[in-house]
Amino acid sequence: MEFVHILFLGFAALAVVAAFNVILQRNPIYSAIGLIVVLCSLAALFLTLSAQFIAAMQIIVYTGAIMVLFVFVIMLLNVREEETRIDKQKYLKWLAAPLFLALLAEVMAVVRHVNLTTQPLAGATNGAELGAVENIAQGMFTSYVIPFEAASVLILMAIVGSMLLARREKKEDVERIEKALTRQQEEEKYEEEVAA
């Protein structure tokens, strides 16, 4: 076994362990740190596969920009208040195990039918051109245009979800302020009655 294979297996194991850390942590900041480790491990995996451009984009875009955005959104929302609330949807934890098994079965079915023969990208004549920008753009906007657009829709859904979370927090703030104002008015009336 060559050193590159050992590196690949090591970074793959690190990515899997960090991914479990993302899922199992209750604190969202620790989950975000675990996700950063996963994304850096994936970049290292891309490097072992001689895809330098994709590894650089992985670090710059995902680990740099998107994770900073995630951490910023986590810090904006009041996380401690969310953690102290009682979980009202307790039935969801019973759905987690069957859904995980269904996902595992789906992954196994895909792995069984995957074609293990590697096919070079269109226009790639040697290994040096394999990670070139032209070949990646050719593949991304011809053969893989649907997954590329699906990823953009997924990012759009994440943005809409974060906006809804922020909006919900604002509604709760308004309700809290209204309760405080009514309590203050009741105390003022009581003080007036006592003074009279």
C-alpha positions as CSV (number, residue, x, y, z in Angstrom):
1,M,0.0,0.0,0.0
2,E,1.4,3.4,-1.0
3,F,1.7,6.4,1.2
4,V,-1.0,8.2,-0.8
5,H,-3.5,5.4,-0.1
6,I,-2.7,5.6,3.7
7,L,-3.2,9.4,3.6
8,F,-6.5,8.9,1.8
9,L,-7.8,6.4,4.3
10,G,-6.6,8.5,7.2
11,F,-8.4,11.6,5.9
12,A,-11.5,9.6,5.1
13,A,-11.6,8.2,8.6
14,L,-11.2,11.7,10.0
15,A,-14.0,13.0,7.8
16,V,-16.4,10.2,9.0
17,V,-15.5,10.8,12.7
18,A,-16.0,14.5,12.4
19,A,-19.3,13.9,10.5
20,F,-20.6,11.9,13.5
21,N,-19.4,14.7,15.7
22,V,-21.6,17.1,13.7
23,I,-24.6,14.9,14.2
24,L,-24.1,14.0,17.8
25,Q,-23.2,17.4,19.3
26,R,-26.1,19.4,21.0
27,N,-24.2,22.6,20.9
28,P,-24.4,24.2,17.4
29,I,-21.0,25.8,17.6
30,Y,-19.3,22.4,18.2
31,S,-21.3,21.0,15.3
32,A,-20.1,23.9,13.1
33,I,-16.4,23.2,14.1
34,G,-17.0,19.5,13.3
35,L,-18.3,20.5,9.9
36,I,-15.2,22.6,9.3
37,V,-13.1,19.6,10.0
38,V,-15.2,17.5,7.6
39,L,-14.8,20.1,4.8
40,C,-11.0,20.4,5.4
41,S,-10.7,16.6,5.3
42,L,-12.6,16.5,2.0
43,A,-10.2,19.1,0.6
44,A,-7.3,16.9,1.7
45,L,-9.0,13.9,0.0
46,F,-9.3,15.9,-3.2
47,L,-5.6,16.7,-3.0
48,T,-4.8,13.0,-2.7
49,L,-6.8,12.4,-5.9
50,S,-4.8,15.1,-7.8
51,A,-7.7,17.5,-7.9
52,Q,-5.9,20.7,-6.7
53,F,-8.5,23.1,-8.1
54,I,-11.4,21.4,-6.4
55,A,-9.4,21.2,-3.1
56,A,-8.7,24.9,-3.2
57,M,-12.3,25.7,-3.9
58,Q,-13.4,23.5,-1.1
59,I,-11.2,25.4,1.3
60,I,-12.0,28.9,0.0
61,V,-15.8,28.5,-0.6
62,Y,-17.1,26.0,1.9
63,T,-14.6,26.2,4.8
64,G,-14.0,29.9,4.4
65,A,-17.2,31.6,3.3
66,I,-20.1,29.3,4.0
67,M,-18.9,28.2,7.4
68,V,-18.3,31.7,8.5
69,L,-21.8,32.5,7.4
70,F,-23.1,29.5,9.4
71,V,-21.3,30.5,12.5
72,F,-22.5,34.1,12.1
73,V,-26.1,32.9,11.9
74,I,-25.7,30.7,14.9
75,M,-24.3,33.6,16.9
76,L,-27.1,35.9,15.7
77,L,-29.8,33.6,16.9
78,N,-30.1,33.2,20.6
79,V,-28.8,29.6,20.9
80,R,-28.9,29.3,24.7
81,E,-32.6,30.1,24.8
82,E,-33.2,27.4,22.2
83,E,-31.3,24.9,24.2
84,T,-33.2,25.5,27.4
85,R,-36.6,25.0,25.8
86,I,-38.4,21.6,26.3
87,D,-38.4,19.6,23.1
88,K,-42.1,19.5,22.1
89,Q,-41.6,17.2,19.1
90,K,-40.4,14.1,21.0
91,Y,-41.8,11.8,18.2
92,L,-39.0,12.9,15.9
93,K,-36.4,10.9,17.9
94,W,-38.3,7.7,17.1
95,L,-38.3,8.5,13.4
96,A,-34.5,9.0,13.4
97,A,-33.5,5.3,13.5
98,P,-35.8,4.1,10.7
99,L,-34.9,7.0,8.5
100,F,-31.2,6.4,9.1
101,L,-31.7,2.7,8.1
102,A,-33.5,3.7,5.0
103,L,-30.7,6.1,4.1
104,L,-28.1,3.4,4.7
105,A,-30.1,1.0,2.5
106,E,-30.2,3.6,-0.2
107,V,-26.5,4.2,0.0
108,M,-25.8,0.5,-0.2
109,A,-28.1,0.1,-3.3
110,V,-26.2,3.0,-5.0
111,V,-22.8,1.6,-4.1
112,R,-23.8,-1.8,-5.5
113,H,-24.8,-0.4,-8.8
114,V,-22.0,2.2,-9.2
115,N,-19.7,1.8,-12.2
116,L,-16.2,1.4,-10.7
117,T,-14.3,2.0,-14.0
118,T,-13.0,5.5,-14.1
119,Q,-13.7,7.5,-17.2
120,P,-11.7,10.6,-17.9
121,L,-13.3,14.0,-18.4
122,A,-13.9,15.2,-21.9
123,G,-10.8,16.8,-23.3
124,A,-8.4,15.4,-20.7
125,T,-5.5,13.8,-22.4
126,N,-3.1,13.5,-19.4
127,G,-3.2,13.6,-15.6
128,A,-2.0,17.2,-15.5
129,E,-5.1,18.5,-17.3
130,L,-7.5,16.5,-15.2
131,G,-7.8,19.2,-12.5
132,A,-7.8,22.1,-15.0
133,V,-10.5,24.8,-14.8
134,E,-11.6,24.2,-18.4
135,N,-12.2,20.5,-17.9
136,I,-14.1,21.1,-14.6
137,A,-16.3,23.8,-16.2
138,Q,-16.9,21.5,-19.2
139,G,-18.1,18.7,-17.0
140,M,-20.0,21.0,-14.6
141,F,-22.1,22.7,-17.3
142,T,-22.7,19.7,-19.6
143,S,-22.9,16.3,-17.9
144,Y,-23.4,17.5,-14.3
145,V,-25.6,20.6,-14.9
146,I,-28.6,19.1,-12.9
147,P,-26.6,18.3,-9.7
148,F,-25.0,21.7,-10.0
149,E,-28.4,23.4,-10.1
150,A,-29.7,21.1,-7.4
151,A,-26.9,22.3,-5.1
152,S,-27.8,25.9,-5.8
153,V,-31.4,25.2,-4.9
154,L,-30.3,23.6,-1.7
155,I,-28.2,26.6,-0.8
156,L,-31.3,28.8,-1.6
157,M,-33.4,26.7,0.8
158,A,-30.8,27.1,3.5
159,I,-30.9,30.9,3.2
160,V,-34.7,30.9,3.3
161,G,-34.7,28.7,6.4
162,S,-32.3,31.0,8.2
163,M,-34.5,33.9,7.4
164,L,-37.5,32.1,8.8
165,L,-35.6,31.3,12.0
166,A,-34.6,34.9,12.4
167,R,-38.2,36.1,11.7
168,R,-39.6,33.6,14.3
169,E,-37.2,35.0,16.8
170,K,-38.4,38.6,16.1
171,K,-42.0,37.5,16.7
172,E,-41.1,36.0,20.0
173,D,-39.3,39.2,21.0
174,V,-42.4,41.2,20.2
175,E,-44.5,38.9,22.3
176,R,-42.0,39.2,25.2
177,I,-42.1,43.0,25.0
178,E,-45.9,43.1,24.9
179,K,-46.0,40.9,28.0
180,A,-43.5,43.1,29.8
181,L,-45.5,46.2,28.9
182,T,-48.8,44.7,30.2
183,R,-47.1,43.6,33.4
184,Q,-45.7,47.1,33.9
185,Q,-49.1,48.7,33.3
186,E,-50.7,46.3,35.9
187,E,-48.0,47.2,38.4
188,E,-48.6,50.9,37.8
189,K,-52.3,50.5,38.3
190,Y,-51.7,48.5,41.5
191,E,-49.3,51.2,42.8
192,E,-52.0,53.9,42.1
193,E,-54.6,51.9,43.9
194,V,-52.3,51.4,46.9
195,A,-51.4,55.2,46.9
196,A,-55.1,56.1,46.8
